[in-house]
Structures are given as C-alpha cells and as structure tokens.
C-alpha cells in the first residue's frame, strides 16, 4: 500500500475501534431491532425500522416505536392480521410521506410473505438460492413484496431494480447478515462479503473524501464503488466500517472535521 492507503487504513481501523461499540447505538433504529431475540420477530422489526429510516433520527425513532409498540407478539400478529386490521390499528398514522394506507399496505405485504414462505428470512433464502446474483435476489424479493401489498406502501418498499442505491434495504441486510456486538445477525446463508454499504448523505461525503467514488449521482453503482473502496481494507467484511463512520452527525464527538483532522495528522 502507498502512504495514502496506509493512512486511510489506519483511520478506518481507529474510528472502528473507538466507535463500533454498543454504547453508540442509541439513537439508531437498530435499538428496536436488537430487542427481539427470536429471528422471525427480528426480521419483521428490521424491515419496519429500516424502511422508516428517512429524516431526522429522533423522528425516525418515534415513528418506529409508534409502529412496533402496537404489537405484543410481532411475528404471530403480523401473520394472522388482515389488511383491514392494519388499517384500524394504524388509523391516523402519519410520518413524513407515510399515512395509514401506506403502513397498512406494507404490513399486508409482510403478511403475504410470511404466510407463503414461513418467514421473511425463508423468502430471501429462496430468492438467493434461485437468482444468479445477490443483487438480483434483492430485486426479486422486493418485487414480490411490493406486488402483494393490499394497498400502496409508497416508498416504504424500494423499487431496487430501478438503479437506486436502496440504502434502507442495504441497512436491513447489514443488520440481518452481520453478527457482532452491533449487528444482531441471523442470516447465515449470505456471506457478509456480499453486503453493500447503505448509501446515505454521510456515507456519500465520506466516500468522496476518501477517494472511493467520484460519481455525482446517488446510485447503486456509487454504493458499489464505495463498498469496493472499503473492501480494499477488509475484503471479507467491507461494510463493517459503516456503523462507526455513520456516527458522524449523530454523536457530537465525531464529525467530518474530526475525520479530516485525523486524516491530516496520520
């Protein structure tokens, strides 16, 4: 590695060592996902929490709590309830672009998946086995999910096949596939080397600053380039840097200026 690469490697591992710790999870919707010990519950909680991850983090936390707090037994209730039940439960629901019909449609899609396949994980496992690539498995899962919602879920379900970086679904997959003190895991049928970084505005800034991508548009290609950039420093688990780096803007002791200072001093 050249001097710049050595500097970046030192920087990434230093920030990882300092911030990849449970005490830095809150505020993050991952807080809710980690509460579920049963995998079938955790998968649904992860889909809900990641799909609502738009906007200010405190508002995201409130929205996720508003949905999950309605269920005492998440998997069994979502499996047994009907679309009309979801409409009644979430009557008056509102968060950003999402209203009652969106969350009811979204949950009816999950209801379809778990009744057809047994669980969210079993559905994705089958898609992953059938499709010729990890990305195509994502597209296939989201297509079937969207097609079987009984009302329009809006952008709660990403049309990943249209070239977007599908940040929220990649966040969900990180939670499900990686397993350590941060990510709860459970999906052992996917190798974590396949994961793609969840591309939010902070990660776009970081990727550009570290020289991983010069693309101006937010796209799947950009997300893959940035993931490949991290892969130079951990090929087996390139997304492991995501959590610690995205504490930028969430915790006041780590900002982009801190990142630039560390980079300049090493």
Phi and psi in degrees as a GROMACS rama.xvg file:
@    title "Ramachandran Plot"
@    xaxis  label "Phi"
@    yaxis  label "Psi"
@TYPE xy
-82.5607  -178.426  UNK-2
-62.4793  -41.3162  UNK-3
-64.6946  -43.2366  UNK-4
-62.1327  -40.5982  UNK-5
-63.1252  -38.5121  UNK-6
-65.945  -44.3217  UNK-7
-63.9766  -43.6927  UNK-8
-60.5853  -44.0837  UNK-9
-61.351  -45.3199  UNK-10
-60.8552  -49.3359  UNK-11
-60.8996  -44.4263  UNK-12
-71.6604  -31.0786  UNK-13
-67.8059  -46.467  UNK-14
-67.3139  -38.8  UNK-15
-59.552  -47.9743  UNK-16
-62.6332  -33.1386  UNK-17
-83.7171  -37.9174  UNK-18
-113.816  -9.63417  UNK-19
-82.3516  68.1432  UNK-20
-140.17  148.216  UNK-21
-56.4092  -30.7962  UNK-22
-66.3736  -13.0092  UNK-23
-100.564  6.14983  UNK-24
-69.1994  -47.5584  UNK-25
-80.4658  128.707  UNK-26
-90.6864  124.471  UNK-27
-163.295  135.452  UNK-28
-59.0487  -14.547  UNK-29
-58.3873  -25.7411  UNK-30
-51.3625  -44.2711  UNK-31
-71.2574  -39.2636  UNK-32
-62.9424  -39.5269  UNK-33
-71.4029  -10.5482  UNK-34
-74.2911  -17.9212  UNK-35
-97.965  115.093  UNK-36
-80.1873  -31.3774  UNK-37
-82.2087  130.329  UNK-38
-59.2304  -41.4055  UNK-39
-63.2118  -34.7903  UNK-40
-70.1821  -44.6331  UNK-41
-63.0061  -37.0669  UNK-42
-60.8919  -44.8095  UNK-43
-68.2929  -43.4899  UNK-44
-59.9053  -39.2159  UNK-45
-65.5136  -41.8198  UNK-46
-62.0487  -44.6263  UNK-47
-64.4702  -50.5301  UNK-48
-64.5639  -42.2304  UNK-49
-71.4524  -37.3638  UNK-50
-69.3287  -27.1844  UNK-51
-89.0621  0.204105  UNK-52
-77.955  68.3382  UNK-53
-132.818  129.736  UNK-54
103.326  -160.654  UNK-55
-70.1186  140.297  UNK-56
-61.6972  -36.698  UNK-57
-66.8532  -32.9615  UNK-58
-74.5761  -36.0211  UNK-59
-60.5958  -46.7659  UNK-60
-58.3787  -42.7793  UNK-61
-64.1976  -41.2589  UNK-62
-66.5092  -44.0019  UNK-63
-63.2194  -43.9348  UNK-64
-62.6258  -38.9128  UNK-65
-60.2045  -35.5466  UNK-66
-80.6343  -53.2693  UNK-67
-66.6512  -29.3971  UNK-68
-68.7633  -12.117  UNK-69
-77.8735  -11.9111  UNK-70
-117.165  132.389  UNK-71
-87.4288  -36.2916  UNK-72
-131.016  92.9599  UNK-73
-56.3172  -57.9087  UNK-74
-60.868  -50.5355  UNK-75
-65.7856  -35.7007  UNK-76
-73.4177  -44.4378  UNK-77
-63.2835  -34.0279  UNK-78
-68.3981  -36.7235  UNK-79
-94.0744  -24.4787  UNK-80
-76.3617  155.425  UNK-81
-104.025  168.648  UNK-82
-55.311  -42.722  UNK-83
-62.0691  -36.5216  UNK-84
-61.7813  -44.7864  UNK-85
-63.3198  -38.4523  UNK-86
-62.1173  -41.0891  UNK-87
-69.0588  -43.3924  UNK-88
-62.5037  -38.9236  UNK-89
-107.954  28.8453  UNK-90
-58.8851  124.766  UNK-91
87.5454  1.32411  UNK-92
-61.6306  138.376  UNK-93
-154.321  125.4  UNK-94
-151.288  115.342  UNK-95
50.3122  -114.163  UNK-96
-83.9761  -4.66694  UNK-97
-104.116  132.079  UNK-98
-120.835  -173.084  UNK-99
-53.5495  -47.1904  UNK-100
-63.0564  -33.2774  UNK-101
-68.9458  -48.84  UNK-102
-70.2798  -33.4548  UNK-103
-66.7812  -42.5494  UNK-104
-63.74  -42.8152  UNK-105
-59.071  -47.9145  UNK-106
-69.0752  -31.5422  UNK-107
-66.9541  -30.6833  UNK-108
-67.9356  -40.9717  UNK-109
-64.6633  -40.7091  UNK-110
-56.5437  -44.1412  UNK-111
-62.1823  -46.4983  UNK-112
-61.8436  -47.2929  UNK-113
-73.8249  -27.4857  UNK-114
-75.3439  -31.4832  UNK-115
-81.1833  -41.6957  UNK-116
-107.141  -19.8369  UNK-117
109.563  -33.8455  UNK-118
-168.993  166.863  UNK-119
-61.7415  -42.2608  UNK-120
-64.7562  -39.767  UNK-121
-64.9237  -35.6478  UNK-122
-64.6846  -48.7313  UNK-123
-66.702  -36.0306  UNK-124
-58.8084  -42.4946  UNK-125
-67.3284  -42.6481  UNK-126
-61.5798  -41.7821  UNK-127
-65.4026  -33.9833  UNK-128
-74.4109  -37.2776  UNK-129
-79.9245  -44.505  UNK-130
-73.3029  160.066  UNK-131
-88.5207  0.264362  UNK-132
-157.364  160.137  UNK-133
-60.0275  -44.9781  UNK-134
-65.2068  -41.0202  UNK-135
-65.4675  -30.8222  UNK-136
-65.0775  -39.937  UNK-137
-61.0934  -48.0652  UNK-138
-60.2796  -44.5548  UNK-139
-63.2776  -42.3213  UNK-140
-61.1022  -48.9444  UNK-141
-67.324  -34.6319  UNK-142
-62.2643  -48.7383  UNK-143
-67.0117  -39.2414  UNK-144
-57.1641  -52.6851  UNK-145
-64.4056  -42.9036  UNK-146
-65.6245  -19.4052  UNK-147
-112.425  16.9567  UNK-148
-80.0442  137.028  UNK-149
-87.0582  -2.22098  UNK-150
-150.554  159.856  UNK-151
-61.938  118.649  UNK-152
-82.2881  1.28312  UNK-153
62.3981  -141.356  UNK-154
-90.3561  15.8307  UNK-155
-62.2927  -28.7909  UNK-156
-112.133  121.344  UNK-157
-81.8521  131.962  UNK-158
-80.0833  76.3754  UNK-159
-59.9099  -27.35  UNK-160
-70.6076  -5.77869  UNK-161
-90.5586  6.41433  UNK-162
98.0684  2.26739  UNK-163
-73.0696  163.19  UNK-164
-77.6759  -1.54775  UNK-165
32.536  58.899  UNK-166
-53.8  -45.7507  UNK-167
-68.8734  -36.7763  UNK-168
-72.5169  -34.2924  UNK-169
-66.1377  -32.1251  UNK-170
-65.4652  -45.69  UNK-171
-56.5528  -45.042  UNK-172
-66.7312  -35.4918  UNK-173
-60.4512  -44.9069  UNK-174
-61.7612  -39.1978  UNK-175
-80.0273  -31.5066  UNK-176
-94.6913  -46.7113  UNK-177
-73.9885  146.268  UNK-178
-139.989  105.839  UNK-179
-156.503  -157.946  UNK-180
-71.7478  -12.3425  UNK-181
-101.47  -62.3499  UNK-182
-88.278  129.06  UNK-183
-76.0149  -24.7839  UNK-184
67.8777  -162.567  UNK-185
131.627  -23.5312  UNK-186
-97.8628  87.0861  UNK-187
-83.0434  0.889278  UNK-188
-89.0897  -2.18769  UNK-189
-118.99  131.694  UNK-190
-79.277  134.531  UNK-191
-64.5405  -15.1207  UNK-192
-66.7408  -17.9242  UNK-193
-82.3534  -15.8998  UNK-194
-63.1829  150.815  UNK-195
-115.804  138.133  UNK-196
-62.3465  135.056  UNK-197
-69.0479  111.769  UNK-198
-89.6946  92.537  UNK-199
-102.912  -176.903  UNK-200
-63.2165  -35.4329  UNK-201
-65.453  -43.5746  UNK-202
-69.8796  -30.8276  UNK-203
-62.1403  -45.674  UNK-204
-60.7519  -46.4978  UNK-205
-64.3268  -45.1255  UNK-206
-59.9796  -39.7822  UNK-207
-69.2169  -43.8321  UNK-208
-63.0244  -37.6086  UNK-209
-83.7124  -3.23378  UNK-210
79.2251  23.9721  UNK-211
-83.4716  -27.7339  UNK-212
-155.378  136.602  UNK-213
-106.787  2.84008  UNK-214
-61.9842  138.001  UNK-215
-87.047  -29.0734  UNK-216
-90.1276  148.622  UNK-217
-82.8438  113.273  UNK-218
-149.165  170.219  UNK-219
-61.8293  -39.2883  UNK-220
-60.0402  -40.0134  UNK-221
-66.2474  -43.3299  UNK-222
-60.4494  -40.5735  UNK-223
-67.6125  -41.4489  UNK-224
-60.8735  -43.2509  UNK-225
-67.532  -39.3639  UNK-226
-60.5199  -43.4618  UNK-227
-63.6787  -33.1733  UNK-228
-61.8157  -46.6718  UNK-229
-65.4666  -31.2273  UNK-230
-63.4092  -21.5662  UNK-231
-66.8464  -21.1396  UNK-232
-110.469  -10.4599  UNK-233
-163.029  87.9811  UNK-234
-64.4381  -34.503  UNK-235
-78.6829  -19.1445  UNK-236
-153.432  63.0913  UNK-237
-64.0994  -25.6063  UNK-238
-84.9854  -1.52028  UNK-239
-63.1434  -21.7381  UNK-240
-80.195  -11.941  UNK-241
-60.6818  -50.0596  UNK-242
-60.2359  -51.1246  UNK-243
-64.2289  -39.8105  UNK-244
-71.3085  -32.8641  UNK-245
-83.6477  9.50897  UNK-246
-71.994  -11.5217  UNK-247
-55.4303  126.311  UNK-248
84.2795  -11.487  UNK-249
-99.6682  -45.665  UNK-250
-108.367  130.158  UNK-251
-64.6766  -17.4845  UNK-252
-88.2418  3.57984  UNK-253
-137.464  111.167  UNK-254
-128.633  174.22  UNK-255
-61.1861  -33.1983  UNK-256
-66.1033  -36.8896  UNK-257
-62.2895  -43.4846  UNK-258
-59.9623  -45.792  UNK-259
-65.9539  -37.7207  UNK-260
-64.903  -45.1153  UNK-261
-61.3057  -40.8659  UNK-262
-65.8261  -38.6767  UNK-263
-75.1472  -23.9008  UNK-264
-93.0702  -8.06546  UNK-265
